[in-house]
Amino acid sequence: MNRGPPSLLHCKTYNFSPRVPVHPSTEPTLKFQPDHLAGTNVVTRHGEGEVWIASTRFTGSVLVPWTGTVLPWRPTTPDELTAEDFEAVLALKPELVIFGSGSRIKFVNPALMRCLIDRRIGVETMDTAAACRTYNVLVTEGRCAVAALVVPGRSSG
């Protein structure tokens, strides 16, 4: 379903104090922002071993650009990351990268992200659940963000 371009909804508020008249030009309004911009990728749920982008389930690590095709990403743990993995992120031309390191936050060697750092592209590291939430907020604000999500497999047992 295409909702069309986002719009602002207005909700009137009223001042019930008899001493203060409400003038239409100064009447306060509330603005509501849409929770999704048409045409953008949104993480709709995540869990152990999976992440859902819109209505599509992915069972491995993914690169989620703000718009366009979601791509599989090679690493299954932060320890497997290489500089080439971040070159794949760079190819998506983000202004900001949200790196989800799995179930726990794990910082990677900055040398691996040198291609992004040299181009002054911001990289924020957090656990994958927090990265999904942060990515959604940024994309809803119209930012050109990429979520680089390490999605560890399900535990056996």
C-alpha positions in Angstrom: 0.0 0.0 0.0 1.5 3.3 -1.0 0.7 6.0 1.4 2.0 8.7 -0.8 4.2 11.5 0.4 4.4 12.1 4.2 2.2 14.9 5.5 1.8 16.7 8.8 -1.3 16.1 10.7 -2.7 18.9 12.8 -4.4 18.5 16.1 -6.1 21.5 17.5 -5.7 22.3 21.2 -8.0 24.7 23.1 -7.5 27.1 25.9 -10.4 26.8 28.3 -9.4 29.7 30.4 -12.1 32.4 30.1 -9.6 35.2 30.7 -7.3 34.4 27.7 -9.1 34.6 24.4 -7.8 32.2 21.7 -6.9 34.0 18.5 -6.9 31.7 15.4 -3.4 32.9 14.2 -1.9 32.1 17.6 -3.8 28.9 18.3 -1.2 26.2 19.2 -1.0 23.1 17.1 0.6 19.7 17.5 2.6 18.2 14.6 2.7 14.4 14.1 5.5 12.8 12.1 4.9 9.7 10.1 6.7 6.6 11.4 7.7 5.6 7.9 8.7 7.4 4.7 7.4 5.9 1.5 10.1 4.1 -0.5 12.6 3.6 2.4 13.7 0.4 4.0 12.5 -0.2 7.6 13.5 -2.9 10.0 10.2 -4.3 11.2 11.5 -6.9 13.6 14.6 -8.7 14.6 15.5 -11.7 16.7 18.0 -14.4 17.2 19.3 -15.4 13.8 16.9 -13.2 11.8 16.0 -9.7 10.8 12.9 -8.5 8.9 13.1 -5.6 6.5 9.5 -4.7 5.7 7.9 -8.1 5.1 11.0 -9.9 4.0 12.9 -12.2 6.4 16.7 -12.4 6.3 18.6 -15.1 8.2 22.1 -13.7 8.0 24.0 -10.5 8.2 22.8 -7.8 5.9 23.5 -4.3 4.6 20.3 -2.2 4.7 20.5 1.0 2.7 18.0 3.7 3.3 16.4 2.9 0.0 17.0 0.1 -2.6 18.0 -3.5 -2.3 19.0 -5.1 1.0 22.2 -7.0 0.5 23.6 -10.1 2.2 26.8 -9.3 4.2 29.5 -11.9 4.7 30.5 -11.7 8.4 28.6 -13.8 10.9 30.5 -12.3 13.9 32.4 -9.1 14.4 35.7 -11.1 14.7 35.3 -12.1 11.0 35.1 -8.5 9.7 37.7 -7.3 7.2 38.4 -4.0 5.5 36.7 -5.4 2.4 33.4 -5.8 4.3 33.4 -2.1 5.0 34.3 -1.4 1.3 31.0 -3.0 0.5 29.3 -0.6 2.9 31.1 2.3 1.2 29.8 1.3 -2.2 26.2 2.2 -1.0 27.3 5.8 -0.6 25.9 6.5 2.9 26.3 9.7 4.9 26.1 7.6 8.1 26.6 3.9 9.0 25.0 2.2 11.9 27.0 -0.9 12.7 25.1 -3.6 14.6 27.7 -5.9 16.2 25.4 -8.8 17.2 23.7 -9.5 20.5 26.4 -7.6 22.4 28.2 -4.4 21.5 31.7 -5.1 20.2 33.9 -2.4 18.7 36.0 -3.3 15.7 39.5 -2.1 14.9 39.2 1.4 13.3 41.7 0.4 10.7 39.0 -1.9 9.2 36.7 1.1 8.7 39.4 3.3 7.3 37.6 3.7 3.9 34.7 5.2 5.7 36.7 7.3 8.2 38.8 8.8 5.4 35.7 10.0 3.6 34.3 11.5 6.8 31.4 9.1 6.9 30.2 8.6 10.5 30.1 5.1 12.0 28.2 4.3 15.1 28.6 0.9 16.8 26.0 -0.7 18.9 24.4 -4.1 19.4 22.2 -5.2 16.5 18.8 -4.6 18.3 19.8 -1.0 19.1 21.2 -0.5 15.6 17.8 -1.6 14.1 16.0 1.0 16.2 18.5 3.8 15.5 18.5 3.1 11.8 14.7 3.3 11.7 14.7 6.7 13.4 17.4 8.1 11.1 15.7 6.8 7.9 12.4 8.3 9.0 14.2 11.6 9.4 15.2 11.3 5.8 18.9 10.5 6.5 21.0 8.5 4.0 21.9 5.9 6.5 23.1 2.3 6.0 22.6 -0.4 8.7 25.4 -2.9 8.6 23.9 -5.7 10.7 25.7 -8.7 12.0 23.0 -11.2 12.6 24.4 -14.2 14.5 22.8 -17.6 13.8 20.5 -19.3 16.2 22.1 -21.2 19.1 21.9 -24.9 18.8 20.7 -26.7 21.9 
